[in-house]
Each structure stands twice: as structure tokens, then as C-alpha cells.
Amino acid sequence: MTTRKISNDQLHIEIDAFGAELQSIRKDGLEYLWQGNPEFWGRKSPVLFPIVGKLKHGRYVYDDAIFKMSGHGFARDKAFNLIDENDESVVYELRSDKETKIVYPFEFRLRITYRLNGNQLSVNWEVKNLDEIEMFFGIGAHPAFNVPLGTGKFEDYSLGISPEKNRQLIPLNVEQGTIELNKKQVVEGHTFNLSRELFKGDALVFETPEATEVVLSNSVNERSVKVSWEHMPFVGLWSPYPSEAPFVCIEPWCGIADDDNTDGDLTTKFGINMLSPGKKFKAGYTITIN
């Protein structure tokens, strides 16, 4: 059995070793996490590593060599090892191997910890550079939450971003899946009422330079989901368009898709993280269920 369950008096969580991916978040018998109906989107909460989003032409350059990699990287399609668990937490680990070295020429260790505390689930990442050279990577979250949560319709729900301020929106090139940094714009307001048209331009990608939280709430009941983080510079908000998919994703990222104008060099990629040999990178986010 590859699925593990953790629970307390408020939440019941399931995680699969394949991709170390969340499978279920239940409170009071209600499922809050999207259950991966492939008619709309077959995943639930994939871990994005070692890139976030798409590469221009599906490739990058490192040390004069060209590497191909599909969008969001390979971690979501790899079996992780369970290295620790108790009633309220689990720790999974993925290490570089012969397969990963074909598309990503670095030795690494990725550990993901899921831990419960009351009505909160914390997700923490630790990337360690096991190589003798500097390592370049991105990492991000992609949890999808059911809409509606029990009652109401899609349009009864909204996403609110805090702190309440104007922020930079980075448009996406819908056909290519890349970003358009030269078209960045300031967006006023912090509450976005859900509609299908809201996602006509694909995901809404915002810069989040400070501690940030996004709350999915509604006008018909008291149920809500809050995703919060401190040190993640971007967030994507997404639901498939034009399909009437009954979910929305809240995706904090330490990394982002390629810019339209990139030269493909991994070491200078916008939003990339650099990690020295033997060093560790840590980041994470918290899901609060009400």
C-alpha cells in the first residue's frame, strides 16, 4: 500500500507515495480536495520540481548541453520513499537517479513533510544539493480545491489575497504556456469573484514578495480554505477554461515558467533558485480548513 493516512480530531488526510501527492483532505465528512476526475484534470495536488510551469520549447541549456523536460518537472511522476511517519505527520524523500540525470544533471535530495496541527495541514519542502557543483531549480505547489464546498455554485465563491494591496500580475502566453514579463501590469483590488471568464487567459500569476495568504470562501456557507506562506515569490490561481471544472487551484511557487524572451540558460532563468554544494533550501505552505 502506497497511501498513508494521518488524522486528528479535525482533519483526515491521505497522501500517496507516488509523487508524494495529497489525495484527500476531509473535515466533518466533507472532501475539500479535488479528486482528480480526468474529464477536467486528472491530478489533485502535484509537487512541481525541479521546474515550475513550462520551459520555452520544452528544453533548457546547462553547461553547453541541451536538456528536455516536460512542464512542472518530474517529481510528480516519481515514487517517493516514506522515511518517517506517526499519527499526525509523514515524511517522503526523492533522490536523484539514473532517470532524473537524463533530464536534470544534478545530484539532489528532496524531502516533503506533511504535518497536522488542529485544522491546519503544513507542507514543508527541503531540497539538499548532494552535488559538487551549484544546483539550479524551482519548486512549487499545485493543490486543487473543490468548488463548491458542500453547497452553492462556482459563481458563489471568491478568492481573496492578503495583504490587501495592488500587486503585479504576470500574463501568460496561452498558446505557449510561457510568461510575458514585458507585459507585467499592476492589478488593483484583492478579491476575485469566481467565474469561467476569470481564467480565460489561463492562470492568474501574481508576484508575492511578502508573507501572503489566499482564501477561498463563499456567500452561502461558512466553509473556506486558506493557503498561506512566507517565502514564496509567486502564486498561480487556476481553473481550466472553458470547461466548467468544479475546482480551483491555489499554487504558491518558488519558481515560474520561462519568459517568452528567454535564451534558455537555466542559470539565468527568471525565478530560478541556486543552491551551493551541500546546502539545503527550505520552503513551505499551510492549508487551513474551515
Secondary structure, 3 states (H helix, E strand, C coil): CCEEEEECCCCEEEEECECCEEEEEEECCEECECCCCCCCCCCCCCEEECCCCCCHHHEEEECCEEEECCCCECHHHCECEEEEEECCEEEEEEECCHHHHHHCCCCEEEEEEEEEECCEEEEEEEEEECCCCCEEECEEECCEEECCCCCCCHHHEEEEEECCCCEEECCEECCCCEECHHHCEEECCCEEECCCHHHCCCCEEEECCCCEEEEEEECCCCCCEEEEECCCCEEEEECCCCCCCCEEEEEEEECCCCECCCCCEHHHCCCCEEECCCCEEEEEEEEEEC
